[in-house]
């Protein structure tokens, strides 16, 4: 398995290309702000041809360049339907601090975006991505499980970072939902699983299980209200 990435834009959003090897077709994950040219250079370096864009969620720092990337390579995009409103009305979902970035942004019409369903397996470019709905950061956040060859992998978006988790204070965020996603989707994964997050360095489930205070909270949270 070949994984390439670079941090895109002011928010340093990790944009990934996933392929079975050099010179093959690939899947692009989360082309964020100012990602078009760096992505083209990264793909050219390994002779990769994109066949689809998959989005872990609908925030602009992960979707900013999806339209030019999809139009430029004539490929579809995939997003969980509960985040499709972020494409049709981004100002409502991103808070006032991101308002200057929203002006003039062109995003795909949600009707042109393919839906990601919980439990679905996407077979794209010789890669199988298993979709798990993991709300909390947004209502439609997902993670993608995949086989990296030597270990399982998780494209975690903004659900899980090294030492932290995604914020829940923007519209559509929920701490109760985040705890449930961490408990039911993340914690059952094998310790060897390599976590490829939406921001920051890669980590493993085992490392986060041992050191991440938010995973510890999710593991110990009693079932009941919101959980």
BALOBA-1460 file (C-alpha; in Angstrom, 3 decimals):
// residues 227
<rec num="1" residu="x" x="0.000" y="0.000" z="0.000"/>
<rec num="2" residu="x" x="1.247" y="3.480" z="-0.902"/>
<rec num="3" residu="x" x="0.228" y="6.447" z="1.275"/>
<rec num="4" residu="x" x="1.324" y="9.972" z="0.406"/>
<rec num="5" residu="x" x="0.284" y="13.152" z="2.208"/>
<rec num="6" residu="x" x="0.964" y="16.840" z="2.708"/>
<rec num="7" residu="x" x="-0.449" y="19.509" z="5.070"/>
<rec num="8" residu="x" x="-2.712" y="21.829" z="3.082"/>
<rec num="9" residu="x" x="-3.353" y="25.485" z="3.773"/>
<rec num="10" residu="x" x="-3.293" y="27.590" z="6.901"/>
<rec num="11" residu="x" x="-4.944" y="24.864" z="8.976"/>
<rec num="12" residu="x" x="-2.420" y="22.203" z="7.968"/>
<rec num="13" residu="x" x="-5.092" y="19.722" z="6.944"/>
<rec num="14" residu="x" x="-3.555" y="16.414" z="5.933"/>
<rec num="15" residu="x" x="-4.488" y="15.614" z="2.344"/>
<rec num="16" residu="x" x="-3.776" y="11.979" z="1.469"/>
<rec num="17" residu="x" x="-3.424" y="9.907" z="-1.675"/>
<rec num="18" residu="x" x="-3.948" y="6.164" z="-1.189"/>
<rec num="19" residu="x" x="-2.908" y="3.678" z="-3.859"/>
<rec num="20" residu="x" x="-1.874" y="0.070" z="-4.228"/>
<rec num="21" residu="x" x="1.548" y="1.227" z="-5.440"/>
<rec num="22" residu="x" x="3.431" y="3.741" z="-7.609"/>
<rec num="23" residu="x" x="2.066" y="4.344" z="-11.082"/>
<rec num="24" residu="x" x="-1.417" y="3.156" z="-10.091"/>
<rec num="25" residu="x" x="-4.842" y="4.696" z="-9.614"/>
<rec num="26" residu="x" x="-5.426" y="6.357" z="-6.248"/>
<rec num="27" residu="x" x="-8.033" y="7.805" z="-3.921"/>
<rec num="28" residu="x" x="-7.639" y="11.379" z="-2.693"/>
<rec num="29" residu="x" x="-8.701" y="12.092" z="0.888"/>
<rec num="30" residu="x" x="-9.663" y="15.586" z="2.142"/>
<rec num="31" residu="x" x="-8.252" y="18.090" z="-0.369"/>
<rec num="32" residu="x" x="-8.332" y="21.204" z="1.807"/>
<rec num="33" residu="x" x="-7.288" y="24.812" z="1.362"/>
<rec num="34" residu="x" x="-4.730" y="25.581" z="-1.345"/>
<rec num="35" residu="x" x="-4.441" y="21.880" z="-2.104"/>
<rec num="36" residu="x" x="-4.748" y="21.824" z="-5.896"/>
<rec num="37" residu="x" x="-1.134" y="22.471" z="-6.912"/>
<rec num="38" residu="x" x="0.573" y="20.549" z="-4.077"/>
<rec num="39" residu="x" x="-1.725" y="17.603" z="-4.788"/>
<rec num="40" residu="x" x="-0.870" y="17.657" z="-8.485"/>
<rec num="41" residu="x" x="2.838" y="17.658" z="-7.652"/>
<rec num="42" residu="x" x="2.456" y="14.826" z="-5.146"/>
<rec num="43" residu="x" x="0.494" y="12.691" z="-7.606"/>
<rec num="44" residu="x" x="2.972" y="13.340" z="-10.413"/>
<rec num="45" residu="x" x="5.920" y="12.297" z="-8.233"/>
<rec num="46" residu="x" x="4.527" y="8.754" z="-8.004"/>
<rec num="47" residu="x" x="2.649" y="8.660" z="-11.304"/>
<rec num="48" residu="x" x="-0.707" y="8.360" z="-9.552"/>
<rec num="49" residu="x" x="-4.082" y="8.823" z="-11.243"/>
<rec num="50" residu="x" x="-6.978" y="9.806" z="-8.942"/>
<rec num="51" residu="x" x="-10.313" y="8.064" z="-9.405"/>
<rec num="52" residu="x" x="-12.279" y="9.580" z="-6.490"/>
<rec num="53" residu="x" x="-12.180" y="12.045" z="-3.610"/>
<rec num="54" residu="x" x="-13.425" y="10.816" z="-0.245"/>
<rec num="55" residu="x" x="-14.184" y="13.288" z="2.531"/>
<rec num="56" residu="x" x="-14.019" y="12.526" z="6.233"/>
<rec num="57" residu="x" x="-16.418" y="15.408" z="6.948"/>
<rec num="58" residu="x" x="-17.732" y="18.646" z="5.523"/>
<rec num="59" residu="x" x="-15.643" y="21.391" z="7.149"/>
<rec num="60" residu="x" x="-14.042" y="23.802" z="4.705"/>
<rec num="61" residu="x" x="-10.485" y="23.017" z="5.750"/>
<rec num="62" residu="x" x="-11.129" y="19.500" z="4.397"/>
<rec num="63" residu="x" x="-13.380" y="20.308" z="1.410"/>
<rec num="64" residu="x" x="-12.082" y="23.674" z="0.129"/>
<rec num="65" residu="x" x="-10.451" y="22.252" z="-3.019"/>
<rec num="66" residu="x" x="-12.821" y="19.362" z="-3.694"/>
<rec num="67" residu="x" x="-14.572" y="21.051" z="-6.633"/>
<rec num="68" residu="x" x="-11.438" y="21.986" z="-8.627"/>
<rec num="69" residu="x" x="-9.896" y="18.584" z="-7.898"/>
<rec num="70" residu="x" x="-13.023" y="16.700" z="-8.987"/>
<rec num="71" residu="x" x="-13.501" y="18.898" z="-12.056"/>
<rec num="72" residu="x" x="-9.829" y="18.773" z="-12.970"/>
<rec num="73" residu="x" x="-9.626" y="14.980" z="-12.934"/>
<rec num="74" residu="x" x="-13.303" y="14.313" z="-13.812"/>
<rec num="75" residu="x" x="-13.831" y="12.185" z="-10.701"/>
<rec num="76" residu="x" x="-16.634" y="11.913" z="-8.093"/>
<rec num="77" residu="x" x="-16.590" y="12.957" z="-4.449"/>
<rec num="78" residu="x" x="-18.022" y="11.028" z="-1.502"/>
<rec num="79" residu="x" x="-19.405" y="12.545" z="1.721"/>
<rec num="80" residu="x" x="-21.737" y="11.376" z="4.473"/>
<rec num="81" residu="x" x="-25.206" y="12.869" z="3.783"/>
<rec num="82" residu="x" x="-25.476" y="14.390" z="7.262"/>
<rec num="83" residu="x" x="-22.694" y="16.802" z="6.276"/>
<rec num="84" residu="x" x="-24.092" y="17.682" z="2.849"/>
<rec num="85" residu="x" x="-25.526" y="20.903" z="4.296"/>
<rec num="86" residu="x" x="-21.977" y="22.151" z="4.770"/>
<rec num="87" residu="x" x="-21.595" y="22.178" z="1.002"/>
<rec num="88" residu="x" x="-24.900" y="23.915" z="0.290"/>
<rec num="89" residu="x" x="-24.657" y="26.488" z="3.129"/>
<rec num="90" residu="x" x="-21.091" y="26.607" z="4.517"/>
<rec num="91" residu="x" x="-21.584" y="29.842" z="6.469"/>
<rec num="92" residu="x" x="-24.168" y="28.219" z="8.730"/>
<rec num="93" residu="x" x="-21.836" y="25.442" z="9.866"/>
<rec num="94" residu="x" x="-18.409" y="27.010" z="10.224"/>
<rec num="95" residu="x" x="-18.829" y="29.818" z="12.741"/>
<rec num="96" residu="x" x="-17.992" y="33.528" z="12.372"/>
<rec num="97" residu="x" x="-14.220" y="33.074" z="12.594"/>
<rec num="98" residu="x" x="-14.199" y="31.322" z="9.208"/>
<rec num="99" residu="x" x="-16.558" y="33.787" z="7.512"/>
<rec num="100" residu="x" x="-13.760" y="35.541" z="5.565"/>
<rec num="101" residu="x" x="-12.733" y="32.232" z="4.027"/>
<rec num="102" residu="x" x="-16.238" y="31.373" z="2.868"/>
<rec num="103" residu="x" x="-16.748" y="34.377" z="0.591"/>
<rec num="104" residu="x" x="-16.474" y="33.282" z="-3.009"/>
<rec num="105" residu="x" x="-15.819" y="29.613" z="-2.246"/>
<rec num="106" residu="x" x="-17.377" y="27.232" z="-4.770"/>
<rec num="107" residu="x" x="-18.307" y="23.808" z="-3.444"/>
<rec num="108" residu="x" x="-20.031" y="20.938" z="-5.253"/>
<rec num="109" residu="x" x="-23.792" y="20.738" z="-5.347"/>
<rec num="110" residu="x" x="-24.678" y="18.093" z="-2.740"/>
<rec num="111" residu="x" x="-26.773" y="16.287" z="-5.354"/>
<rec num="112" residu="x" x="-23.564" y="15.626" z="-7.312"/>
<rec num="113" residu="x" x="-21.799" y="14.049" z="-4.331"/>
<rec num="114" residu="x" x="-22.060" y="10.320" z="-3.668"/>
<rec num="115" residu="x" x="-23.273" y="9.283" z="-0.208"/>
<rec num="116" residu="x" x="-21.111" y="7.461" z="2.308"/>
<rec num="117" residu="x" x="-23.081" y="4.938" z="4.365"/>
<rec num="118" residu="x" x="-22.029" y="3.435" z="7.669"/>
<rec num="119" residu="x" x="-20.500" y="0.004" z="7.121"/>
<rec num="120" residu="x" x="-20.130" y="0.394" z="3.361"/>
<rec num="121" residu="x" x="-16.972" y="-0.891" z="1.711"/>
<rec num="122" residu="x" x="-15.661" y="1.315" z="-1.092"/>
<rec num="123" residu="x" x="-13.556" y="-0.586" z="-3.623"/>
<rec num="124" residu="x" x="-11.666" y="2.158" z="-5.424"/>
<rec num="125" residu="x" x="-8.292" y="2.144" z="-7.173"/>
<rec num="126" residu="x" x="-7.460" y="-1.317" z="-5.871"/>
<rec num="127" residu="x" x="-8.031" y="-0.132" z="-2.300"/>
<rec num="128" residu="x" x="-10.859" y="-1.140" z="0.029"/>
<rec num="129" residu="x" x="-12.054" y="1.534" z="2.442"/>
<rec num="130" residu="x" x="-14.566" y="0.528" z="5.123"/>
<rec num="131" residu="x" x="-16.741" y="3.457" z="6.171"/>
<rec num="132" residu="x" x="-17.703" y="3.987" z="9.803"/>
<rec num="133" residu="x" x="-19.994" y="6.839" z="10.789"/>
<rec num="134" residu="x" x="-18.370" y="8.591" z="13.768"/>
<rec num="135" residu="x" x="-20.302" y="11.774" z="14.626"/>
<rec num="136" residu="x" x="-19.191" y="14.251" z="17.237"/>
<rec num="137" residu="x" x="-16.881" y="16.655" z="15.443"/>
<rec num="138" residu="x" x="-19.666" y="17.019" z="12.871"/>
<rec num="139" residu="x" x="-22.928" y="15.147" z="12.404"/>
<rec num="140" residu="x" x="-21.594" y="13.377" z="9.329"/>
<rec num="141" residu="x" x="-18.005" y="12.654" z="10.342"/>
<rec num="142" residu="x" x="-16.683" y="9.295" z="9.188"/>
<rec num="143" residu="x" x="-13.467" y="7.304" z="9.480"/>
<rec num="144" residu="x" x="-12.120" y="4.870" z="6.892"/>
<rec num="145" residu="x" x="-10.497" y="1.573" z="7.822"/>
<rec num="146" residu="x" x="-8.034" y="0.043" z="5.371"/>
<rec num="147" residu="x" x="-5.327" y="-2.588" z="5.158"/>
<rec num="148" residu="x" x="-1.862" y="-1.040" z="4.993"/>
<rec num="149" residu="x" x="-0.219" y="-4.412" z="4.441"/>
<rec num="150" residu="x" x="1.914" y="-4.667" z="7.581"/>
<rec num="151" residu="x" x="-0.817" y="-3.257" z="9.842"/>
<rec num="152" residu="x" x="-4.411" y="-2.059" z="9.770"/>
<rec num="153" residu="x" x="-4.914" y="1.644" z="9.068"/>
<rec num="154" residu="x" x="-7.466" y="4.290" z="9.971"/>
<rec num="155" residu="x" x="-8.031" y="7.509" z="8.060"/>
<rec num="156" residu="x" x="-9.419" y="9.309" z="11.094"/>
<rec num="157" residu="x" x="-10.259" y="12.790" z="9.841"/>
<rec num="158" residu="x" x="-10.911" y="15.031" z="12.837"/>
<rec num="159" residu="x" x="-12.252" y="12.266" z="15.064"/>
<rec num="160" residu="x" x="-8.870" y="11.307" z="16.561"/>
<rec num="161" residu="x" x="-5.478" y="13.029" z="16.664"/>
<rec num="162" residu="x" x="-2.208" y="12.170" z="18.363"/>
<rec num="163" residu="x" x="-2.984" y="13.103" z="21.954"/>
<rec num="164" residu="x" x="-6.317" y="14.743" z="21.244"/>
<rec num="165" residu="x" x="-9.654" y="14.620" z="19.408"/>
<rec num="166" residu="x" x="-11.594" y="16.968" z="17.163"/>
<rec num="167" residu="x" x="-13.320" y="20.057" z="18.517"/>
<rec num="168" residu="x" x="-17.053" y="19.876" z="19.166"/>
<rec num="169" residu="x" x="-17.901" y="23.562" z="19.650"/>
<rec num="170" residu="x" x="-18.872" y="24.389" z="16.051"/>
<rec num="171" residu="x" x="-22.464" y="23.954" z="14.812"/>
<rec num="172" residu="x" x="-23.300" y="20.256" z="14.579"/>
<rec num="173" residu="x" x="-20.679" y="19.215" z="17.108"/>
<rec num="174" residu="x" x="-21.569" y="17.135" z="20.160"/>
<rec num="175" residu="x" x="-19.350" y="15.900" z="22.986"/>
<rec num="176" residu="x" x="-21.785" y="13.111" z="23.820"/>
<rec num="177" residu="x" x="-21.656" y="11.930" z="20.219"/>
<rec num="178" residu="x" x="-17.870" y="12.189" z="20.208"/>
<rec num="179" residu="x" x="-17.586" y="10.031" z="23.315"/>
<rec num="180" residu="x" x="-19.906" y="7.461" z="21.762"/>
<rec num="181" residu="x" x="-17.863" y="7.396" z="18.542"/>
<rec num="182" residu="x" x="-14.611" y="7.015" z="20.443"/>
<rec num="183" residu="x" x="-16.068" y="4.213" z="22.533"/>
<rec num="184" residu="x" x="-17.896" y="2.301" z="19.797"/>
<rec num="185" residu="x" x="-15.800" y="2.975" z="16.677"/>
<rec num="186" residu="x" x="-12.251" y="3.788" z="17.794"/>
<rec num="187" residu="x" x="-11.593" y="1.843" z="20.986"/>
<rec num="188" residu="x" x="-12.500" y="-1.594" z="19.546"/>
<rec num="189" residu="x" x="-9.701" y="-1.273" z="16.944"/>
<rec num="190" residu="x" x="-6.477" y="-3.250" z="17.309"/>
<rec num="191" residu="x" x="-3.596" y="-1.512" z="19.079"/>
<rec num="192" residu="x" x="-1.453" y="-1.962" z="15.952"/>
<rec num="193" residu="x" x="-3.823" y="0.159" z="13.861"/>
<rec num="194" residu="x" x="-1.963" y="3.098" z="12.327"/>
<rec num="195" residu="x" x="-3.990" y="6.293" z="12.712"/>
<rec num="196" residu="x" x="-3.679" y="8.770" z="9.828"/>
<rec num="197" residu="x" x="-5.374" y="11.882" z="11.243"/>
<rec num="198" residu="x" x="-6.780" y="14.985" z="9.625"/>
<rec num="199" residu="x" x="-4.155" y="17.161" z="11.324"/>
<rec num="200" residu="x" x="-0.773" y="16.447" z="12.843"/>
<rec num="201" residu="x" x="1.409" y="13.340" z="12.925"/>
<rec num="202" residu="x" x="0.411" y="9.721" z="12.567"/>
<rec num="203" residu="x" x="-0.037" y="7.631" z="15.690"/>
<rec num="204" residu="x" x="-1.407" y="4.215" z="16.669"/>
<rec num="205" residu="x" x="-4.493" y="3.089" z="18.512"/>
<rec num="206" residu="x" x="-2.280" y="1.444" z="21.136"/>
<rec num="207" residu="x" x="-0.399" y="4.677" z="21.797"/>
<rec num="208" residu="x" x="-3.611" y="6.669" z="22.047"/>
<rec num="209" residu="x" x="-5.275" y="4.055" z="24.236"/>
<rec num="210" residu="x" x="-2.369" y="4.391" z="26.667"/>
<rec num="211" residu="x" x="-1.894" y="8.169" z="26.605"/>
<rec num="212" residu="x" x="-4.886" y="10.033" z="25.140"/>
<rec num="213" residu="x" x="-7.039" y="11.423" z="27.972"/>
<rec num="214" residu="x" x="-10.111" y="11.663" z="25.752"/>
<rec num="215" residu="x" x="-9.988" y="7.973" z="24.898"/>
<rec num="216" residu="x" x="-9.639" y="7.234" z="28.606"/>
<rec num="217" residu="x" x="-12.732" y="9.326" z="29.283"/>
<rec num="218" residu="x" x="-14.664" y="7.516" z="26.553"/>
<rec num="219" residu="x" x="-13.618" y="4.132" z="27.933"/>
<rec num="220" residu="x" x="-14.763" y="4.996" z="31.450"/>
<rec num="221" residu="x" x="-17.914" y="6.967" z="30.627"/>
<rec num="222" residu="x" x="-21.016" y="5.257" z="32.022"/>
<rec num="223" residu="x" x="-23.724" y="4.347" z="29.577"/>
<rec num="224" residu="x" x="-26.740" y="6.539" z="30.013"/>
<rec num="225" residu="x" x="-27.537" y="10.098" z="29.054"/>
<rec num="226" residu="x" x="-26.167" y="10.702" z="25.590"/>
<rec num="227" residu="x" x="-24.258" y="7.423" z="25.652"/>
